[in-house]
């Protein structure tokens, strides 16, 4: 379908691509990944022709159409949303205009045979292109992307931000290009819309190349991963999780090959050096010299970006009840979002709010944050509760005159000042980035800076609205790890299912002003929701008779199994989180022991009695910490095994 052949592209002294070739076969679903700034979006521009190459060429099969959704789009005019979307069906609209012209011509004078024949050809072409169904298809796509039927006929110019991106996405999906290039398409989609979009892509008839930081989407939609790096484009079969496994395997094999080759080269070079001037070995020496000259060198894989272990400073302890809402109502004019809402948040809960677009998730989060007041009822904070609210629109509260470093230092006490640079580095601000003015940062950079500030002085109630927008996967992993070990209370809205699974201990479904709690992460919520839907579909007794039948018993068994698995997840998730935290701490201690071990065998250390005493004291303290962490790790492992065994026995009992 499309070939990139020996392409080269540089910006000033920085080279993005050098002699890079890549083939995109028809029907492929490709996830394009790589470090920030490596050139993924530039590669899209090369394919569309928007970015000029320094060398190389793009070879495209004849008649292949390419559609591109960029991360930014221009404001729209006063036409209705549906009109803007229908514009994407260029061929259909052109044929429709011709039909109208022919109809008008026929109405003005007695129709001639050629005119009638043209009209028949145009009608046949219009029908073959799906012209009579195109508007219903456009409305179906808009509905899937979250537009109510009335919104579809409103002026497109009244929408902004994420809704403009949804309109652009709808245009692209309606056009159905042969090659669909999507650059972070889910940044502005809520979870329910994302699920619809995922299903649409799974059924898409063309070829897809997708840049995304959503692991779940990459695992479910793509069948291969293309990793962009300075050395080229490497292809891996499967989804994102498969890519991580295969990539690690390739790196280990490459490192082993490089070590073995280096050993071989060293041996040959020693032989050459030893016998270079001996006549009896001259032939053997020359043979080895030529072999080394022809040898294709294998280099060790590039160092990974350093994994930074980052933790929230633990907040002051709040009361057991963090927020208590009683009989809460919230109205927007005549629109009633909530009525008689009762909700209690408890210390240490990490809650994800999920539900369809417009269900009231953001309204609930804003009431919890104190940004909105209830129309009626009580929203009471518990004892010693301090809260912080993160949302994309609040990024403008950052001081544009500050540098990145000065902005984070503005909330740091003296003790935390040394941590500022490491925290910024974790959020991908390194080198000269920390000296940038906040006013010149992109939306994504501002989001990362706001989260970095929150890492310094966290309260004991974090309220996060789409915190992973604009974050790459390594930074999301960092935030997941920090929140998983955070001892305060978290309420979040996110469309990232992997993030919800990694962080949340409870999911609250919000729908039509009602809320329902589910234990565990997103996967547990989906399982329980589907089980509930199955129960409703089959009736309370399965067959409506109330008689114990095999079908009823099977339904009850599945319901009981779901309850047991949910309860098991609720019990073991804190254990697994703590085990993961302890394993990271053990790794830190072991790294410290390696360093003290190196110092203890350094002869120079024994010349300084005070330095030697300090090193041995540090080493002893690290060994004691290691022993404590190992004992706790073993205890948790035993508890986890016991919980797993209890689940196994309980499941056996209900079979």
VENWO-V544565 format. One record per pair of residues at least 6 apart in sequence whose C-alpha atoms are under 8 Angstrom apart, sorted by the first residue. I is the first residue (numbers start at 0). J is the second residue. D is the distance in whole Angstrom. If there is no record, write none. Layout:
BEGIN
I & J & D
I & J & D
END
This chain:
BEGIN
0 & 22 & 8
0 & 23 & 6
0 & 24 & 5
0 & 25 & 5
0 & 59 & 6
0 & 60 & 5
0 & 63 & 7
1 & 22 & 6
1 & 23 & 5
1 & 24 & 7
1 & 57 & 7
1 & 58 & 6
1 & 59 & 5
1 & 60 & 6
2 & 20 & 7
2 & 21 & 6
2 & 22 & 5
2 & 23 & 6
2 & 57 & 6
2 & 58 & 5
2 & 59 & 6
3 & 19 & 7
3 & 20 & 5
3 & 21 & 5
3 & 22 & 6
3 & 55 & 8
3 & 56 & 6
3 & 57 & 5
3 & 58 & 6
4 & 18 & 8
4 & 19 & 7
4 & 20 & 5
4 & 21 & 7
4 & 55 & 6
4 & 56 & 5
4 & 57 & 6
4 & 58 & 8
5 & 17 & 7
5 & 18 & 4
5 & 19 & 5
5 & 20 & 5
5 & 54 & 7
5 & 55 & 5
5 & 56 & 7
6 & 16 & 7
6 & 17 & 6
6 & 18 & 5
6 & 19 & 5
6 & 20 & 6
6 & 52 & 7
6 & 53 & 8
6 & 54 & 5
6 & 55 & 4
6 & 56 & 6
7 & 14 & 8
7 & 15 & 7
7 & 16 & 5
7 & 17 & 4
7 & 18 & 6
7 & 19 & 7
7 & 52 & 6
7 & 53 & 5
7 & 54 & 5
7 & 55 & 6
8 & 14 & 6
8 & 15 & 6
8 & 16 & 5
8 & 17 & 7
8 & 52 & 6
8 & 53 & 5
8 & 54 & 7
9 & 15 & 6
9 & 16 & 7
9 & 53 & 7
15 & 37 & 7
15 & 38 & 6
15 & 229 & 6
16 & 229 & 6
16 & 230 & 8
16 & 231 & 7
17 & 229 & 8
17 & 230 & 8
17 & 231 & 8
18 & 55 & 8
18 & 231 & 8
19 & 230 & 8
19 & 231 & 5
19 & 232 & 7
20 & 231 & 7
20 & 232 & 7
21 & 232 & 7
24 & 206 & 8
25 & 205 & 7
25 & 206 & 6
26 & 204 & 7
26 & 205 & 6
26 & 206 & 5
26 & 207 & 8
27 & 205 & 8
27 & 206 & 5
27 & 207 & 6
27 & 208 & 8
27 & 221 & 8
27 & 222 & 7
27 & 223 & 8
28 & 206 & 6
28 & 207 & 5
28 & 208 & 6
28 & 209 & 8
28 & 220 & 7
28 & 221 & 5
28 & 222 & 5
28 & 223 & 7
29 & 207 & 6
29 & 208 & 5
29 & 209 & 6
29 & 221 & 5
29 & 222 & 6
29 & 223 & 5
29 & 224 & 6
29 & 225 & 7
30 & 208 & 6
30 & 209 & 5
30 & 210 & 6
30 & 211 & 7
30 & 217 & 6
30 & 221 & 6
30 & 222 & 8
30 & 223 & 6
30 & 224 & 5
30 & 225 & 6
30 & 238 & 8
30 & 239 & 8
31 & 39 & 7
31 & 208 & 7
31 & 209 & 6
31 & 210 & 5
31 & 211 & 8
31 & 224 & 6
31 & 225 & 5
31 & 226 & 6
31 & 227 & 7
32 & 39 & 7
32 & 210 & 6
32 & 211 & 8
32 & 224 & 7
32 & 225 & 6
32 & 226 & 5
32 & 227 & 6
33 & 39 & 7
33 & 226 & 5
33 & 227 & 5
33 & 228 & 6
34 & 227 & 8
34 & 228 & 8
35 & 471 & 7
37 & 227 & 7
37 & 228 & 6
37 & 229 & 7
38 & 227 & 7
39 & 210 & 8
39 & 227 & 7
40 & 182 & 7
41 & 50 & 7
43 & 67 & 8
43 & 180 & 7
44 & 50 & 5
45 & 51 & 7
45 & 52 & 7
45 & 57 & 8
46 & 57 & 7
47 & 65 & 7
47 & 67 & 8
63 & 176 & 8
63 & 177 & 6
63 & 178 & 7
64 & 176 & 5
64 & 177 & 5
64 & 178 & 6
65 & 176 & 5
65 & 177 & 6
65 & 178 & 5
65 & 179 & 6
65 & 180 & 7
66 & 171 & 6
66 & 175 & 8
66 & 176 & 5
66 & 177 & 8
66 & 178 & 6
66 & 179 & 5
66 & 180 & 6
67 & 171 & 8
67 & 179 & 6
67 & 180 & 5
67 & 181 & 6
67 & 182 & 8
68 & 167 & 7
68 & 168 & 7
68 & 171 & 7
68 & 180 & 6
68 & 181 & 5
68 & 182 & 6
68 & 184 & 7
69 & 181 & 7
69 & 182 & 5
69 & 183 & 8
70 & 182 & 6
70 & 183 & 6
70 & 184 & 7
71 & 164 & 8
72 & 163 & 7
72 & 164 & 7
72 & 167 & 8
74 & 156 & 7
74 & 159 & 7
74 & 163 & 7
75 & 155 & 6
75 & 156 & 5
75 & 163 & 8
76 & 154 & 8
76 & 155 & 6
76 & 156 & 5
77 & 154 & 5
77 & 155 & 6
77 & 156 & 5
78 & 154 & 5
78 & 155 & 6
78 & 156 & 8
79 & 151 & 7
79 & 152 & 5
79 & 153 & 5
79 & 154 & 4
79 & 155 & 5
80 & 150 & 8
80 & 151 & 5
80 & 152 & 6
80 & 153 & 6
80 & 154 & 6
80 & 155 & 5
80 & 166 & 7
81 & 134 & 8
81 & 137 & 7
81 & 138 & 7
81 & 151 & 5
81 & 152 & 6
83 & 155 & 7
83 & 166 & 8
83 & 170 & 8
84 & 137 & 7
84 & 166 & 7
84 & 167 & 8
84 & 169 & 6
84 & 170 & 5
84 & 173 & 8
85 & 92 & 8
85 & 133 & 8
85 & 134 & 7
85 & 137 & 7
85 & 170 & 7
85 & 173 & 8
86 & 92 & 7
86 & 170 & 8
87 & 170 & 5
87 & 171 & 7
87 & 173 & 7
87 & 174 & 5
88 & 173 & 7
88 & 174 & 6
91 & 125 & 6
91 & 128 & 7
91 & 129 & 8
91 & 130 & 6
94 & 121 & 6
94 & 124 & 8
94 & 125 & 6
95 & 125 & 7
95 & 130 & 8
97 & 121 & 8
98 & 118 & 6
98 & 121 & 6
98 & 122 & 7
101 & 114 & 7
101 & 117 & 8
101 & 118 & 6
102 & 118 & 8
104 & 110 & 8
105 & 114 & 8
125 & 131 & 8
136 & 173 & 7
137 & 169 & 7
137 & 173 & 6
138 & 148 & 8
138 & 151 & 7
140 & 169 & 6
140 & 172 & 8
140 & 173 & 7
141 & 147 & 8
141 & 151 & 7
141 & 166 & 8
141 & 169 & 6
142 & 148 & 7
143 & 192 & 6
143 & 195 & 6
143 & 196 & 7
144 & 165 & 7
144 & 169 & 8
144 & 188 & 8
144 & 192 & 5
144 & 195 & 8
144 & 196 & 7
145 & 192 & 6
145 & 356 & 7
155 & 163 & 8
161 & 187 & 5
161 & 188 & 8
162 & 187 & 8
164 & 187 & 7
165 & 187 & 8
165 & 188 & 8
168 & 184 & 8
175 & 205 & 7
176 & 205 & 7
177 & 205 & 5
177 & 206 & 6
178 & 205 & 6
178 & 206 & 5
178 & 207 & 6
178 & 208 & 8
179 & 205 & 7
179 & 206 & 6
179 & 207 & 5
179 & 208 & 6
180 & 207 & 6
180 & 208 & 5
180 & 209 & 6
181 & 207 & 8
181 & 208 & 6
181 & 209 & 5
181 & 210 & 6
182 & 209 & 6
182 & 210 & 5
182 & 211 & 7
183 & 209 & 7
183 & 210 & 5
183 & 211 & 5
183 & 212 & 7
184 & 210 & 8
184 & 211 & 7
185 & 193 & 7
185 & 211 & 8
186 & 468 & 6
186 & 469 & 7
188 & 494 & 7
189 & 355 & 8
189 & 356 & 7
189 & 493 & 7
189 & 494 & 5
190 & 353 & 7
190 & 354 & 7
190 & 355 & 7
190 & 493 & 7
190 & 494 & 4
190 & 495 & 7
191 & 354 & 7
191 & 355 & 5
191 & 356 & 7
192 & 355 & 8
192 & 356 & 7
193 & 494 & 7
197 & 216 & 7
197 & 219 & 8
197 & 220 & 7
200 & 220 & 7
201 & 219 & 8
201 & 220 & 6
211 & 217 & 7
212 & 470 & 7
212 & 471 & 5
212 & 472 & 5
213 & 472 & 8
213 & 495 & 6
213 & 497 & 8
214 & 239 & 6
214 & 240 & 8
214 & 472 & 8
214 & 497 & 7
215 & 495 & 8
215 & 496 & 6
215 & 497 & 6
217 & 238 & 6
217 & 239 & 6
218 & 237 & 8
218 & 238 & 4
218 & 239 & 5
218 & 240 & 7
219 & 238 & 7
220 & 238 & 8
221 & 237 & 7
221 & 238 & 6
222 & 236 & 6
222 & 237 & 5
222 & 238 & 6
223 & 234 & 7
223 & 235 & 6
223 & 236 & 4
223 & 237 & 5
223 & 238 & 6
224 & 234 & 6
224 & 235 & 5
224 & 236 & 6
224 & 237 & 7
224 & 238 & 7
224 & 239 & 7
224 & 242 & 7
225 & 232 & 6
225 & 233 & 6
225 & 234 & 5
225 & 235 & 6
226 & 232 & 5
226 & 233 & 5
226 & 234 & 6
226 & 235 & 8
227 & 233 & 7
235 & 241 & 8
235 & 242 & 6
235 & 245 & 7
235 & 246 & 8
236 & 242 & 7
250 & 300 & 6
253 & 297 & 7
253 & 298 & 8
253 & 299 & 6
253 & 300 & 7
254 & 298 & 8
254 & 299 & 5
254 & 300 & 6
256 & 297 & 7
257 & 296 & 8
257 & 297 & 5
257 & 298 & 6
257 & 299 & 5
258 & 299 & 8
260 & 296 & 8
260 & 297 & 7
264 & 291 & 7
267 & 287 & 7
270 & 284 & 7
271 & 284 & 5
271 & 287 & 7
271 & 288 & 7
274 & 280 & 6
274 & 281 & 7
274 & 284 & 7
275 & 281 & 7
275 & 284 & 6
307 & 425 & 6
307 & 477 & 8
308 & 477 & 7
308 & 583 & 8
309 & 422 & 7
309 & 425 & 8
309 & 477 & 7
309 & 480 & 8
309 & 481 & 6
310 & 454 & 8
310 & 480 & 8
310 & 481 & 5
310 & 482 & 8
310 & 484 & 7
310 & 485 & 7
311 & 454 & 5
311 & 455 & 7
311 & 456 & 8
311 & 457 & 7
311 & 481 & 6
311 & 482 & 7
311 & 484 & 8
311 & 485 & 6
312 & 454 & 7
312 & 455 & 7
312 & 456 & 7
312 & 457 & 7
313 & 457 & 8
313 & 485 & 7
313 & 486 & 6
313 & 487 & 7
314 & 457 & 6
314 & 458 & 6
314 & 459 & 5
314 & 486 & 7
314 & 487 & 6
315 & 383 & 8
315 & 458 & 7
315 & 459 & 6
316 & 383 & 7
316 & 459 & 7
316 & 487 & 7
317 & 346 & 7
317 & 381 & 7
317 & 382 & 6
317 & 383 & 5
317 & 384 & 5
317 & 459 & 7
317 & 487 & 8
318 & 346 & 7
318 & 381 & 6
318 & 382 & 5
318 & 383 & 6
318 & 384 & 7
319 & 345 & 6
319 & 346 & 5
319 & 381 & 8
320 & 343 & 7
320 & 344 & 6
320 & 345 & 5
320 & 346 & 6
320 & 381 & 6
320 & 382 & 8
321 & 343 & 7
321 & 344 & 5
321 & 345 & 5
321 & 346 & 6
321 & 380 & 6
321 & 381 & 5
321 & 382 & 7
321 & 384 & 6
321 & 460 & 8
321 & 488 & 8
322 & 342 & 8
322 & 343 & 6
322 & 344 & 5
322 & 345 & 7
322 & 367 & 8
322 & 378 & 7
322 & 379 & 6
322 & 380 & 5
322 & 381 & 6
323 & 341 & 8
323 & 342 & 6
323 & 343 & 5
323 & 344 & 7
323 & 377 & 8
323 & 378 & 6
323 & 379 & 5
323 & 380 & 7
323 & 381 & 7
324 & 340 & 7
324 & 341 & 5
324 & 342 & 5
324 & 343 & 6
324 & 376 & 8
324 & 377 & 6
324 & 378 & 4
324 & 379 & 6
325 & 339 & 7
325 & 340 & 6
325 & 341 & 5
325 & 342 & 7
325 & 376 & 6
325 & 377 & 5
325 & 378 & 7
326 & 338 & 7
326 & 339 & 4
326 & 340 & 5
326 & 341 & 6
326 & 375 & 7
326 & 376 & 5
326 & 377 & 7
327 & 337 & 7
327 & 338 & 6
327 & 339 & 5
327 & 340 & 5
327 & 341 & 7
327 & 373 & 6
327 & 374 & 7
327 & 375 & 6
327 & 376 & 4
327 & 377 & 6
327 & 378 & 7
328 & 335 & 8
328 & 336 & 7
328 & 337 & 5
328 & 338 & 4
328 & 339 & 6
328 & 340 & 6
328 & 373 & 6
328 & 374 & 5
328 & 375 & 5
328 & 376 & 6
329 & 335 & 6
329 & 336 & 6
329 & 337 & 5
329 & 338 & 7
329 & 373 & 5
329 & 374 & 5
329 & 375 & 7
330 & 336 & 6
330 & 337 & 7
330 & 374 & 6
335 & 512 & 8
336 & 358 & 8
336 & 359 & 6
336 & 511 & 7
336 & 512 & 5
337 & 359 & 8
337 & 511 & 8
337 & 512 & 5
337 & 513 & 7
338 & 512 & 7
339 & 376 & 8
340 & 512 & 8
340 & 513 & 7
345 & 488 & 7
346 & 487 & 7
346 & 488 & 6
347 & 486 & 6
347 & 487 & 5
347 & 488 & 5
347 & 489 & 8
348 & 487 & 8
348 & 488 & 5
348 & 489 & 6
348 & 503 & 8
348 & 504 & 6
348 & 505 & 7
349 & 488 & 6
349 & 489 & 4
349 & 490 & 6
349 & 491 & 8
349 & 502 & 7
349 & 503 & 5
349 & 504 & 5
349 & 505 & 6
350 & 489 & 6
350 & 490 & 5
350 & 491 & 6
350 & 503 & 5
350 & 504 & 6
350 & 505 & 5
350 & 506 & 6
350 & 507 & 7
351 & 490 & 6
351 & 491 & 5
351 & 492 & 6
351 & 493 & 7
351 & 499 & 7
351 & 503 & 6
351 & 505 & 6
351 & 506 & 5
351 & 507 & 6
352 & 360 & 6
352 & 490 & 7
352 & 491 & 6
352 & 492 & 5
352 & 493 & 8
352 & 506 & 6
352 & 507 & 5
352 & 508 & 6
352 & 509 & 7
353 & 360 & 7
353 & 492 & 7
353 & 493 & 8
353 & 506 & 7
353 & 507 & 6
353 & 508 & 5
353 & 509 & 6
354 & 360 & 7
354 & 508 & 5
354 & 509 & 5
354 & 510 & 6
355 & 509 & 8
355 & 510 & 7
358 & 509 & 6
358 & 510 & 5
358 & 511 & 6
358 & 512 & 7
359 & 509 & 7
359 & 510 & 7
359 & 511 & 8
359 & 512 & 7
360 & 492 & 7
360 & 509 & 6
361 & 464 & 7
361 & 492 & 8
362 & 371 & 8
364 & 462 & 7
364 & 464 & 8
364 & 490 & 8
364 & 491 & 8
365 & 371 & 5
366 & 372 & 6
366 & 373 & 7
366 & 378 & 8
367 & 378 & 7
367 & 462 & 8
368 & 386 & 7
368 & 387 & 7
368 & 388 & 6
368 & 462 & 7
384 & 458 & 8
384 & 459 & 6
384 & 460 & 7
385 & 458 & 5
385 & 459 & 6
385 & 460 & 6
386 & 458 & 5
386 & 459 & 6
386 & 460 & 5
386 & 461 & 6
386 & 462 & 7
387 & 457 & 8
387 & 458 & 6
387 & 460 & 6
387 & 461 & 5
387 & 462 & 6
388 & 461 & 6
388 & 462 & 5
388 & 463 & 6
388 & 464 & 8
389 & 449 & 8
389 & 450 & 8
389 & 461 & 8
389 & 462 & 6
389 & 463 & 5
389 & 464 & 6
389 & 466 & 7
390 & 463 & 6
390 & 464 & 5
390 & 465 & 7
390 & 466 & 7
391 & 446 & 7
391 & 464 & 7
391 & 465 & 8
391 & 466 & 8
394 & 442 & 8
394 & 445 & 6
394 & 446 & 6
394 & 449 & 7
397 & 406 & 8
397 & 437 & 7
397 & 445 & 8
397 & 449 & 8
398 & 406 & 7
398 & 437 & 7
398 & 438 & 8
399 & 436 & 6
399 & 437 & 5
399 & 438 & 4
399 & 439 & 8
400 & 436 & 6
400 & 437 & 6
400 & 438 & 7
401 & 436 & 6
401 & 437 & 6
402 & 433 & 7
402 & 434 & 5
402 & 435 & 5
402 & 436 & 4
402 & 437 & 6
403 & 432 & 7
403 & 433 & 5
403 & 434 & 6
403 & 435 & 6
403 & 436 & 6
403 & 437 & 6
403 & 448 & 7
404 & 419 & 7
404 & 420 & 7
404 & 423 & 8
404 & 433 & 5
404 & 434 & 6
406 & 437 & 8
407 & 419 & 7
407 & 448 & 8
407 & 451 & 7
407 & 452 & 5
408 & 416 & 6
408 & 419 & 7
410 & 452 & 7
410 & 455 & 7
410 & 456 & 7
411 & 419 & 8
411 & 455 & 6
411 & 456 & 7
415 & 455 & 7
419 & 455 & 8
422 & 451 & 6
422 & 454 & 8
423 & 429 & 7
423 & 433 & 8
423 & 448 & 7
423 & 451 & 6
425 & 474 & 7
425 & 477 & 8
426 & 447 & 6
426 & 448 & 7
426 & 451 & 7
426 & 474 & 6
427 & 474 & 8
437 & 445 & 7
442 & 469 & 8
443 & 468 & 7
443 & 469 & 5
443 & 470 & 7
444 & 469 & 8
446 & 466 & 8
446 & 468 & 8
446 & 469 & 7
447 & 469 & 8
447 & 470 & 7
450 & 466 & 8
458 & 487 & 8
459 & 486 & 8
459 & 487 & 4
459 & 488 & 6
460 & 487 & 6
460 & 488 & 5
460 & 489 & 6
460 & 490 & 8
461 & 487 & 8
461 & 488 & 6
461 & 489 & 5
461 & 490 & 6
461 & 491 & 8
462 & 489 & 6
462 & 490 & 5
462 & 491 & 6
463 & 489 & 8
463 & 490 & 6
463 & 491 & 5
463 & 492 & 6
464 & 491 & 6
464 & 492 & 5
464 & 493 & 7
465 & 491 & 7
465 & 492 & 5
465 & 493 & 5
465 & 494 & 7
466 & 492 & 8
466 & 493 & 7
467 & 475 & 6
467 & 493 & 7
467 & 495 & 8
475 & 498 & 8
479 & 498 & 7
479 & 501 & 6
479 & 502 & 6
480 & 502 & 8
482 & 502 & 6
483 & 501 & 7
483 & 502 & 5
483 & 576 & 6
484 & 576 & 7
484 & 577 & 7
484 & 580 & 7
493 & 499 & 7
496 & 521 & 6
497 & 521 & 8
499 & 520 & 6
499 & 521 & 6
500 & 519 & 8
500 & 520 & 4
500 & 521 & 5
500 & 522 & 7
501 & 520 & 7
502 & 520 & 8
503 & 519 & 7
503 & 520 & 5
503 & 521 & 8
504 & 518 & 6
504 & 519 & 5
504 & 520 & 6
504 & 569 & 7
504 & 572 & 7
505 & 516 & 7
505 & 517 & 6
505 & 518 & 5
505 & 519 & 5
505 & 520 & 6
506 & 516 & 6
506 & 517 & 5
506 & 518 & 6
506 & 519 & 7
506 & 520 & 6
506 & 521 & 7
506 & 524 & 7
507 & 514 & 6
507 & 515 & 5
507 & 516 & 5
507 & 517 & 6
508 & 514 & 5
508 & 515 & 5
508 & 516 & 6
508 & 517 & 8
509 & 515 & 7
517 & 523 & 8
517 & 524 & 6
517 & 527 & 8
518 & 524 & 7
518 & 565 & 6
518 & 566 & 7
518 & 568 & 8
518 & 569 & 6
519 & 565 & 7
519 & 568 & 6
519 & 569 & 6
519 & 572 & 8
523 & 565 & 7
526 & 561 & 8
527 & 561 & 7
530 & 557 & 8
530 & 558 & 7
530 & 561 & 8
534 & 541 & 7
534 & 554 & 7
540 & 546 & 8
540 & 551 & 6
541 & 550 & 7
541 & 551 & 5
541 & 554 & 7
542 & 550 & 8
542 & 551 & 7
556 & 653 & 6
556 & 654 & 7
559 & 653 & 8
560 & 650 & 7
560 & 653 & 8
563 & 646 & 7
563 & 649 & 8
563 & 650 & 8
564 & 646 & 7
567 & 642 & 7
567 & 643 & 8
567 & 646 & 7
570 & 642 & 8
571 & 639 & 6
571 & 642 & 7
574 & 635 & 6
574 & 638 & 8
574 & 639 & 7
575 & 639 & 8
578 & 632 & 6
578 & 635 & 7
578 & 636 & 8
581 & 628 & 6
581 & 632 & 7
582 & 632 & 8
584 & 628 & 8
585 & 625 & 6
585 & 628 & 7
585 & 629 & 8
588 & 621 & 6
588 & 622 & 8
588 & 624 & 7
588 & 625 & 6
589 & 625 & 8
591 & 621 & 7
592 & 618 & 6
592 & 621 & 7
592 & 622 & 8
595 & 614 & 6
595 & 615 & 8
595 & 617 & 7
595 & 618 & 6
596 & 618 & 8
598 & 604 & 7
598 & 614 & 7
599 & 611 & 8
599 & 614 & 7
599 & 615 & 8
604 & 610 & 7
604 & 611 & 6
605 & 611 & 6
END
